[in-house]
């Protein structure tokens, strides 16, 4: 089976004279899996996510080398609307993602831009509102919501496009216990339905939701852990990875 994502020798820096943020990274992600990306702040996790969704370099300038293949296509050959239907990302700084006056409008915005029929847009809006349990937020202004609620709305807007790959950048860390439990349940349901999920997080417990974990340090993939049923061993291994970098 071909991987849904294949990254080959990916490097990135913002200017010719700036240091490398990503340094010749290569990895594959199989379709229908959950992958966590772990590492201390500044290691390149979010930059990697921006590359995977095409924001770099299509919206954010910089110098990029190597290739990213999504479902057999090099993303260099895809425009942002096409990429958005393949890869959806909820940003860590979610305020940059929400700009419309109501939650309902945010969710409907992307499918409206695809010129889908009204009935299909309405169906998608209802589906994601029900899935995430945010009916009470439907007519509220996103700018007035809590950080956790904003992340739920941003996720809803991504899900309205029904992408095959969903990237969550520090989303779980912003949620209270109830909504964290909800999102983990949604992640598992989406994964069971065949979606490929990528989780970026600092919390070891959140990272352990995955099938495999990529460990990043200084713009490199240091290791890859395949998750099994031995949670204690996995927790200790992840703890050791983070502790080693603090000294």
N, C-alpha and C positions, 0 to 999 in steps of 0.2 A: 504493500500500500504506500502511495506517495504521501509525504507529509503535507499538511495543509499550510505550514509555514516552514520555509527553509532560508536561513540567514547564512550568507557566505562572506567571510572576511570583511565584516562591516566595521568601518571606522568613521568617526565624525568629530569635527571641531568647528567652532563658530567662525573663526577667521584664520587666515593663513599663518598668523603669528601666535595664535592661542594654542594651549595644550590640547591633546586628544581627550575627548570626553568618552568616546568608545574606541577601543584599540583592537582592531582585527578580530571581531567577534564572529563565531560560527556556531550554529545549533539548529536543531530541527524540532518541530512540534507536530505531533500526530493529531489528526482530526478527532474531535470528540473527547479530548482530554482536558484536564485542568492543570495548568502549570503556574507555579508561583515563582516570582523573581525577588530574591532577597539580597540585602546588602545595606550598609550604613548610608546615611545621607551623603549625597555627592558622589556616589560610586557610578552613576550613569543609568540607573533604573528608569527614571522618567524620560530621559533622552532616548533610551532604547524604545520605550513605548511610543514616543512621538514618531520615531522612525517607522515602527511597525504599522502605525495607522496612517502614515503618509504626511502627517503635519510637517515633519522634516523630510525633505526640504521644500515641499510644495507651498507651505504657508510660513514656515520659519526658516530664515536664511542660514546657510552654513555650507561647509565643505564635507561632502559625503562620498565615501568610496565603498566598494563591495556591492552586494546585491541582496535584495529581499524578495523572495518568491512567495506569492500568496495564491494558493490553488492553481499552481503551475504557471502563473503570470508574474513577470517582473513588475513591481509596483511603479517603476519608472514609466511604464507604458500605460498606466491607468490614471484617469483624472480623479479629482477628489469626490465628485458625486458617485462614481463607480466604486471607488475605494470605500466610501461610507456604507455601501450596501454589503461589503465584505467584512469590514473591520469597524467596530464601534468602540469608542473609548470614553470613559468617564474620568475627567481630569481631577487631579488632586485639588487644584484651585478652581473649584466648580463655578465660582462667580463669573469666570471668563466664558462659561458655556451656556449660561442662562440670560436671556435678554428680552423676553416677551412678557406681556402684562399678566398672563394667567398660566397656570400649570397646564391646563387643557391645550392652550395655544402652543406651548413649548412641545408637547407630545405630538401634536398634529403637524408642526412646522416642517419636519423633514419629509414625511410622505406627501405633504402638499407640494413641496418643491419638486418631487418626482412626478407630479401631475397625475397621481393615482385618482381613481374615481372616488367621489365623496363617500359612497357607501363603504368602500374599502378603508378609507381613512378613519371613518367613524368606528368601524369594527376594530381596527388596530388600537385606537385610543382607548376604547372600552376594555380591550383585552389586557393592556399593560396596566391600566388603572386598577383593574381587578386583581391582577397578578401581584402587584406591589401594595395593595391595600391602601391606596391614596385617594379614595373617593372624596374624603373630607377636605383634600387640598385642591380639588379640581379648579375652583374659581378664584383661588388665592394668587396673589402676586408673589412669584418666586423670591424676589428681593426681601420679602418680609418673613421668610421661612428660616428655621434653624439650619445650621450646617448639615446635620444629618438628613433633614427633610429635603434640602437642596440636592444632596447626592441621590436621594431616591428619585427625584424629579428628573435629574440628568440621566440616570439609568433608564427611566421610562422613555425619555426622548430617544435614547439609543435603541431600545428594544422595539420602538415603533418602526424601525427600518428592517428589523428581523435579520441582522447580520449573522454570518457564520462564526465570526470571531468577536469576542467581547473582552476588552481590556479594562480592568478596574484598578485605578491608581490611588492607593491609600483610601479607598472608599470605606472599608469596614472600620477603620480607625476613627472615623467621624461619627459613627452611629452609636446610639445607646444600645443596651443589651437586647431589648425587644426587637428593634429594627435590624440589629446585627444578625440575630437569629433568623429573622425573615429573609434577609438578603442571602445568607448562607443556604437557606432552604431553596430560594429562587435559583441560586447558582447551581445547586445539585439538580434541580428540575430541568434547567436549561441544558445542563451537561447530559442528563439522561435522554433529552430530546435530540442530542447529537451536536449541540453547540460546543465550540472550543473556547475555553475561558482562560484568561491570563490575569493573575492576581499579583499586584505589587503591594507589599506591606512590610512593616517593621515587626509586627506582632508574630511571635513564633506560633502561637495557637492558630492565628488566621492563616499562616502559610501552610499549616498542616492539612488544610482542606484539599490540597492538590494531590495529583498523581505523581508529579515530579517537581523538583525545586531546583532552579538555577541560582547558584551563589555568585554574586558579583562583588568585585573589589577593584577599585581604581580603573574602571572602564573595561575590565576583563571578566570573562566567565571563568571563575576559579574552579568550580566543581558542579556536578549535576547529581542530585540525590533522587533515586527512585523510591517512592514512598511505599512502605509495606504496613503490616499490621502492628509492628513493634513501635508504638507511639513513644514509649519512654526512651528508647534508643535514638529515635529521630529527634526528640526534644533535646536530648543531651548533645547530639551532633550539631544541631543548629545553635544551641547556646554556646558551644565551644567555638563555632565559627565567628559569632559576634564578639565574644570575649577576646579572642585573639587579636582582633582589629583595634581594640580599645587600649592596648598596651604596646 
